[in-house]
Amino acid sequence: MKTIAFFPEGAFGPALNSVGIAQACREQGHRAVFICDPGFRGVFSEYGFEEFEVNLSEPMPPEQAANYWSDFIQQHIPNFHKSAYDQIDNYVKDCWEAIVDTAKWAQKGLPEVLNEIKPDLICVDNVILFPAIKQSGVPWVRIVSCSENEVADDNIAPYLSGCRENDAAGQERFRRRYQEVLKPIHDEFNNFLIQCGEAPYPLANFVEESPYMNLLLYPESAKFNRSKPLDPNRFQYLEGCVREDSPFEVPAFEVNSESPLIYVSFGTLGSSDIQLMQRLIDVLGKLPYRVLLNVGDYIEQYKNVPKNIYIAAWYPQPSVIPHVDMVIHHGGNNSFTECLYFGKPALIMPYVWDGHDNATRVEETNHGLSLHRYNWTDEQMESSLQRLLDDLTIRDTLKKSSEHMQRQDGPAKAARILTQILEQSSNT
C-alpha cells in the first residue's frame, strides 16, 4: 500500500474529479488522502477519505471560509453579462490575484502537512504551481480538470478565450490583452517563485508540466487540433473521471409525466445568479418538459415553482445525468465530460473561466449547442432544446464518444497510471 495525496483547488469540479480517481486508487489498495483548505472541510471525508487542512487564504471563521468563493462570485455577477474578452479586466484579473495569494498562503503550511502525510505520490489539480509540492522529493502528477487548452499551443484558442478554432484574429487579440492585464500579477508571482528557489515563468504562465505525468480529463473526441501533439509518455487523456455517487430516483411529476427530462445546473457557484435561474423557471415552466433544477443554497428564494419543475439544493450529478434526455449547464468541465460520458446532449450557457472554451468546443465537435447566458429569447431557448432532441448528427457523435469514454473508464485508467509511477519510483 502506498500513500497518494490529492490536492485539488478549492472548487467542487476539481475536488470531485479527484474523488473519482481517489476511489479507484483505493480499490487498488492504496491509501488516498486529501489536502484541502478549511473551507472544504468535510467534502472528502464524506467519501471516506482522510483530510489534511492547509490555509489557502488568511485564516477566517469556518462559515466565512466556506462561503469565500461563493461571495467572490456574487460580487462578480454583473460581469457575467460580458464576453470572455471583456472579463479579462475584472473577473479574470481578480481571480488570478486570488489564486496567486493561495499559492503564497499554501507555502506557509504545506511543507509541514506533507511531512505529516509522508506521501509516496502527490496529485495536484490547480492552475498554479505550489513550490512545496515540486520540492517534496516524491513524484508529483498534474491533473488538468479544466478545458484541455489550459495546456497551451500556438495553433489552438488561448485558455479562457472562448474563441473558435478558425478565429486567428480573435485569438491574438485575446492573448495580447490577457498578457497586458496579467503582467503585474505575473511579476508578483515570479518574485514569489524566486524566493522559493524556483525559476521564473514566461509571461502569463502560472504552472508547469509535471515531468512525471499530466492527466487531462478532457475526452479525446473533443480535443483541440494542436500544432504539436501531446507526448503520450507525459500526457494522458482520461476521458473524464466520473465518480461513484449516491443513487438517484427521478421524482414523480404532476404534469408532463411522459415528457423528455431536462437537468439544469450551473454548478455550486453559478446557482447564485438567481435572476437567471428565475427566468429559466419561468420559461421552462411553459414548455412540454420535466425539469430537474439545481438551485444551490438559494432554494428558499423560489416560490410558486411550476409543477413540471423540481428544484433541489443539490443533486448527485453522475447519478442524475443517465436518467435525463438533455442537460443545460454552465460549461464546467465536470458537466461537459459527464454529458459526453453518458451520451447526453448539452446546451451550454457559460458565464466565466473555461465555460467559454467548452461552450465553443461543444458546438465545434457536434456534442451539443451553446447559448449566451442572457441574450436569448424564449423562442431561441425552445428551438435549441428541440434541436438537441432531434439532431441526429449530435446524437450519433455523442453515442460514439460515450461508448469510447466508458470503455476507457477514466478513474481506473488514472489509478493504473499512478500505480505505474509508484512502481517506477520504488525501483529507482
N, C-alpha and C positions, 0 to 999 in steps of 0.2 A: 504494500500500500504506500502510495506517495501522496504528499500534500500539495494540492493545486489551489492557489489563492486567486480569486477573481476580484477585479477592481473595476466595476463599471461606473460610468459617470452617473451623477445624481438625476437621472431621468428614468421613467418606467420602461421605455423602449429598450435601451441598452441593458438595464437591470434584468428584465425578464428574458431577453435573449441569452444572457449569461446563465440564468437559471436553467434554461433548456440544455445548455452544454454541460453545466454542473451536474444535472440529473443523470446525463449519460455517463459522465466520468464516475459518478457514484456507483452506477450499475456495473462499471468495470472494476470496482473495488478500491477506488481512490478516495481519499479524504478531500472533499471540496469545501472550501471556506470562502467567506466574502468579507472584503474590506469596504466599508461604506461610511458616508457622512452620517452624523447623528440624526439628521432629518429623515433618513431611510431606515431607521431602527425598526425592526420587526418585519420588514419586507421579505428578507431572505430566511429568517427563522421560521416564517410561516410555511416555507417549503422544506423545512428540516435541516437548514444549514447553519453552522456557527457564524456569528457576525463579530467583526473587529472594527471598532469605530476610529475614524480619523477625521479631525475637523477640516473641512474644505472651505470654511469661511470663519469669520470671527465668532467665537462661541456665543450662543444665544439660547434663550429658553426653548424647551422642546417644541412647543406649539409654533413659535416663530420659525424655528428651523424647518419644521415640517411644511410650513407654508411659504418658504423662501422663494422657490421658483414660481409657484402659482401667483404670489404677489408681484413678482417680476413681470410675468406675462400680463397680469391685469393692467399694469400701468402702460403696457405697450399695445393694448387693443386698438387704439386709434391708428397705429401703424400697420395693422393687418390689412387695411384697405389698399396699401401701397404695393407697387411692383417689387420684385426681388431687388432690382437696381436701386429703387428709392428707399429701400430698407437698410442699405449699407450704412447710411449716416446716422441711423438711430438704433433699430433693434440689433442689427449685426454688430455694430460698434460696441454697444452696451454689453452684448453677450460676450464678446471677446475680452472685454475688460474684466468681466466677472470670472471668465474661465481662467485667465492668467492669474487672478487672485487665488483661485482654487489650487493652482499648482504651487504657489508660494506657501499657502497655508498647509498643504499636504506635506511639504518638505519638512515642516516643523515636527510632525508626529509620525509620519510614515516609516522612517527608519526604525523607530522603536517598535512599532507594530509588526513590521516584517521580522524583526529579531525575535519577537514573541511567537509568531506563527511558524517561523523556520520553514518556509515553503520550498518545495523542490522545483516548482514552476510557477510563474506568475502570468496571468492573462489580464491585460488591461484594455478596456474598451472606452476610449476617450479621444478627443480631438487635440489633446495637448500632451506633451511629454512630462512625466514625473521623474526627475533625475534619480530619485531614490530607487525606483524600480530598475532602471537601466544599470545602476551601480550596485545592485543587490548581490551580485555574484552567482545568480542562478539564471537559467534561460527564461526569457520573457517573450510572450506572444502578443501581438497587437490584433485586436478584434475590431473590424470596421463594420459597425452596425448601421451606419448611415448609408447614404447613396454611394455607389461604387466610385463616383468621380471625386470622392474625398481623397483618393489616390490619384494625383494629377497626371495629365498627359496633354501635350500640346494640341492633340487632334480632337479632344473632346471638350464639351462645355465645362467651364470652371465651376467648381463646387459652390453651391448656394445660388447660382445664377438663374436656373430655370430656363436657360437658353436652349433653343433647338439645335440639333447637331449640324445643320447646314447654315446656321446664322453666325458666320465668322465675324462680321462687324459687331454684332451684339455681344459676342463673347469677348472680343478685345476691349470693347467699351467697359464691360463689367470688370475685367481684370485690372484695367488702369485705375478705375475709381476705387475698387476694393483695396488695392495696394496703397493708394494715396491716403485713404481714410485710416487704414490699419497701421501705417508706418510707425506712429508714435507708440502705439500699444506693442507692436512687434519689437521695437527698440528696447522697450522696458523688459520684455520677456527675454531678449537676448542678453541683457545685463544680468538677469537672474540666472540664466544658463551659465554664463561665465563665472559668476560667484559660486556656482555648484560644481565647477570644474569641467563643464561641457562646452563644446564648440558652438558658436552662434549659428543660427539657421538663416538660410536665404529669406528674403522678404516675403512675408505672408505665410511662411511655413511655421507651424507651431508643434509639429510632431514628426517623427521619422519612422521609416520602415523598420520592423524588427529584423535582425539578421537571422533569427531562428524560423519564424513563420508569421504570416499575416493572413488572418481568416476573414474573408469577405462574406457577409450574409446575403449579398445580392445574388439573385439567380443568374445563371449563365444565359438564359433565354432573354434577359433584358440588359445584358452587359453592353458597355459602350464600345464603339469601334476605335480602338487605340492605334496610335502610330507604332507603339512598342508594346507588344503583348506582355502581360504579366508573367514572370517566370514561375511555373508551377512548383518549383522547388522551394519557393519562398512565399507564394500566394496561392491560396486555395479558395474556390467558391464553395460555400456551404449549402447553397440553395435554401436559405432560410434556416431558422433554428426554432421550430415550433415546439414550445414547451408542453408538458403534460399539466393540465389544469383541472379544476373541479368540473364535474359533469354539468350539463345544462339541458333543461327540458323547455321547449317552446311553450309559453303560456297560451291559454285559450283566449281568443279574441271574440268579443260580442258581435263584431261585424267583419265582413270580408274574410270569413273563416277559411276559404279555399283560395284566396288571392296570393300572389307572389309575396315573399317575405323579404324585407329590406332591413339591414343592420346599419345604424348610423352611429359613428363615433369619431370625435375629433381629439381623442386622447384625454388624459387627465387634465392637461393644461388648457387645451383648446376648448374644453367644455365651459370655461369661464366666460366665453363670448355669448352671453345669454341672449342678446338681441338677435344674433344669427340663429341660435337654437330655437327661439320662439318663432322666427319666420319659417323655419323648416317645419315646425309642428303645424303651423297654420296652413302651409302649402300641402304637405304630405297627408294631412288630415282630410283633405278633399279628394285624394286620389285613390284608385282602387287597389290599394296595397295594405299589407300588415307591416308594421314598423316597430323594430326594437331600437330604442334611442338611449344612448349613454349620455346622461346629463351631469355626471360627476358629483361634486359636493353641493350642487346647486338645486337639488331636487325640490326643495321647498319653494322655489321661485315659480314653479309651473302649476297653474290651476286650470281646471276645466280642459284637461287633455282629451283630444278626440278618442273615440272608442277603438279606432284602428291603430292606435299608437300606445305602446307600452314603454314607460320610462323607468330607468333604474339608475342608481348612483354608480354602479359598476357591473360589468359582465365578464365572465371568464372567456375572453375573446376567442382563443383557439378552439373552445368547445362550442361556441356560438356559430362561427362562420360556416362550418359544414352544413348547418341547417338552413341557411338563407339562400336566396336567389341572386342577390347582389348587395354591394356594400357602398355606402357613402362615407368617405374618410378624408383626413387632412394630409395624407401623403407621408405619414411617418413610416419608417422602414419596416417596422413590425407589421403594420396593417398592409403595406404594399406587398411584402413577401408572403404573408399568410393568405391573402386573397389568391395569389398565384399558386401557392401550395395546394389550396383546396379547390382551385379552378373556378373561382367566383369573380365575375366582372365587377369592376370598381369605378365609381365616379369620384375623382379626387378633387377636393376643394381646398387648395393649400393656403396657409397663412404665413408661415415663416420657415426659415432654415432649409433643410433639404426636401421639404414638402414641395417646393417649387420644382426641384430637379425630378422628383418622382412623378409629379403631375405631368410634366412634359414627356417623361420616358414611358409612362403607361400608354400614351397615345402613339408615340413613335414605334412602339413594339407591338401594337394591337392587343394590349391586355385590358383596355378599358378606355375611359374618357376623362377629360378634365373640365372644370368649370370654375370661373372666377369666384372667389369666396363671396362676393357681394353683388357684383354687377351681372345679375341674371334675372330673367323674368320667370313668372310661373310657368309659362309655356315652354321655355327653354329647359326648365327642370323636368317637366313632364316628358318632353321629347327625348331628353338624354336618358331617362330611366327606361323608356320604351325601347330605345335603340339597344341598350345593354341587354335587354331581354331577347331582342330579335336578331342582332347582328351575328351572323353565322361565322364570319371571319374571326371576330373576337372570341366566340365560343370555341372554335376549333383551336386557336392559338392557346387559349387557357387550358384546354384539355391536354394538349401535348406538354405544356410547361408543368402542369400539375403531375402528370404521370412521371416525368423526369425527376422532378423535385422529390416526390415521395419515394422513388427508388433510391435516391441519394441519402435520404434521412440525415439532414444536416447535423443535429446534435450528436448522433452516433459517429458520423464522419469526423466531426471535430474531436470527439473523445479518442478516436483511433489515432489521429494526428498528434494529439497531445501526449498520448502514451508512447508513440514512437520517439518523440523528442525526449521524453524522460528516459527511455531505454538507451538512446544515443548518449545522453548526458551521463548516465551511470557507467557507460563503457569507456568514457574518456578520462 
